Amino acid sequence: MSEHITSIPVMLNQNKYNYSEVARLLNVHRHTVRRLEDDKDCIHHIVVRGRLMIETRRSLDDAVILAKDPNYYDLGGSDAKADTPMQEP
């Protein structure tokens, strides 16, 4: 089975640049479609099987996000306890 992968610029071209129709197909706001219409190389987004997937964070933010994530320590972070419920003995 092959995946159906596309982008917002391609979908806009297929739907005669109707932002409302593309937004309805992806179940997002028109402003989201407008914001991503120039991303022709799919650097910040991709559409897979009708689902819009967008970039949500930068690599510089990873340390901040991991530090705030309550599950970070359960997944074996640097300050993890020796025996946590998520880790195998």
Sine and cosine of phi, psi and omega as CSV:
sin_phi,cos_phi,sin_psi,cos_psi,sin_omega,cos_omega
0.00,0.00,0.77,-0.64,-0.01,-1.00
-1.00,-0.10,0.56,-0.83,0.03,-1.00
-0.99,0.16,0.61,-0.79,0.10,-1.00
-1.00,-0.08,0.96,-0.27,-0.04,-1.00
-0.90,-0.44,0.75,-0.66,0.00,-1.00
-0.54,-0.84,-0.15,-0.99,0.02,-1.00
-0.64,-0.77,0.22,-0.98,-0.01,-1.00
-0.90,0.43,-0.67,0.74,0.05,-1.00
-0.85,0.52,-0.61,0.79,0.03,-1.00
-0.93,0.38,-0.69,0.73,0.01,-1.00
-0.90,0.43,-0.62,0.78,0.06,-1.00
-0.89,0.45,-0.66,0.75,0.02,-1.00
-0.90,0.44,-0.64,0.77,0.01,-1.00
-0.94,0.35,-0.48,0.88,-0.04,-1.00
-0.96,-0.27,0.44,0.90,0.07,-1.00
0.83,0.55,0.63,0.78,0.04,-1.00
0.84,0.54,0.60,0.80,0.07,-1.00
-1.00,-0.04,0.98,-0.18,-0.05,-1.00
-0.88,0.47,-0.62,0.78,-0.03,-1.00
-0.90,0.43,-0.64,0.77,-0.01,-1.00
-0.93,0.37,-0.69,0.72,0.02,-1.00
-0.90,0.44,-0.66,0.75,0.03,-1.00
-0.89,0.46,-0.62,0.78,0.02,-1.00
-0.92,0.39,-0.66,0.75,0.01,-1.00
-0.90,0.44,-0.58,0.81,-0.02,-1.00
-1.00,-0.05,-0.12,0.99,-0.02,-1.00
0.87,0.50,0.72,0.69,0.05,-1.00
-0.75,-0.66,0.09,-1.00,0.03,-1.00
-0.98,0.18,0.47,-0.88,0.01,-1.00
-0.86,0.51,-0.55,0.84,0.00,-1.00
-0.89,0.46,-0.57,0.82,0.04,-1.00
-0.91,0.42,-0.67,0.74,0.04,-1.00
-0.90,0.43,-0.69,0.72,0.00,-1.00
-0.88,0.47,-0.64,0.77,-0.04,-1.00
-0.92,0.39,-0.53,0.85,-0.08,-1.00
-0.98,-0.21,0.14,0.99,-0.07,-1.00
-0.92,0.38,-0.41,0.91,-0.01,-1.00
-1.00,-0.04,0.00,1.00,-0.03,-1.00
-1.00,0.06,0.94,0.34,-0.08,-1.00
-0.95,0.30,-0.43,0.90,-0.01,-1.00
-1.00,-0.03,0.11,0.99,0.02,-1.00
0.84,0.54,0.70,0.71,0.04,-1.00
-0.98,0.18,-0.61,0.79,-0.09,-1.00
-0.95,-0.31,-0.13,0.99,-0.03,-1.00
-0.40,-0.92,0.24,-0.97,0.14,-0.99
-0.36,-0.93,0.48,-0.88,0.05,-1.00
-0.90,-0.44,0.88,-0.47,0.00,-1.00
-0.85,-0.52,0.84,-0.54,-0.01,-1.00
0.77,0.64,0.64,0.77,0.05,-1.00
0.99,0.16,0.09,1.00,0.03,-1.00
-0.96,-0.29,0.79,-0.61,0.04,-1.00
-0.99,0.12,0.81,-0.58,0.06,-1.00
-0.87,-0.49,0.84,-0.55,-0.05,-1.00
-0.85,-0.52,0.33,-0.94,0.07,-1.00
-0.94,0.34,0.78,-0.63,-0.08,-1.00
-0.93,-0.37,-0.29,0.96,0.00,-1.00
-0.44,-0.90,0.31,-0.95,0.03,-1.00
-0.99,-0.14,0.33,-0.94,-0.02,-1.00
-0.90,0.43,-0.45,0.89,0.03,-1.00
-0.93,0.37,-0.43,0.90,-0.03,-1.00
-1.00,0.09,-0.16,0.99,-0.08,-1.00
-0.85,0.53,-0.68,0.73,-0.03,-1.00
-0.90,0.43,-0.63,0.78,0.00,-1.00
-0.93,0.37,-0.68,0.73,-0.02,-1.00
-0.92,0.40,-0.68,0.73,0.01,-1.00
-0.91,0.42,-0.59,0.81,0.00,-1.00
-0.92,0.39,-0.50,0.86,-0.01,-1.00
-1.00,0.03,-0.24,0.97,-0.04,-1.00
-0.97,0.26,0.87,-0.49,-0.03,-1.00
-0.91,0.41,-0.39,0.92,0.01,-1.00
-1.00,0.05,-0.06,1.00,-0.04,-1.00
-0.85,0.52,-0.69,0.72,-0.04,-1.00
-0.95,0.31,-0.50,0.87,0.04,-1.00
-0.95,0.30,-0.33,0.94,-0.02,-1.00
-1.00,-0.07,0.20,0.98,0.07,-1.00
1.00,-0.05,0.60,0.80,0.05,-1.00
-0.93,0.37,0.04,-1.00,-0.10,-0.99
-0.90,0.43,-0.48,0.88,-0.01,-1.00
-0.97,-0.25,0.39,0.92,-0.07,-1.00
-0.93,0.38,0.54,-0.84,0.08,-1.00
-0.95,0.30,0.29,-0.96,-0.04,-1.00
-0.90,0.44,-0.73,0.68,-0.02,-1.00
-0.83,-0.56,0.94,-0.35,0.08,-1.00
-0.89,-0.46,0.37,-0.93,-0.06,-1.00
-0.88,0.47,-0.44,0.90,-0.07,-1.00
-0.99,0.13,-0.36,0.93,-0.06,-1.00
-1.00,-0.06,0.52,-0.85,0.06,-1.00
-0.98,0.19,0.52,-0.85,-0.01,-1.00
-0.92,0.38,0.00,0.00,0.00,0.00
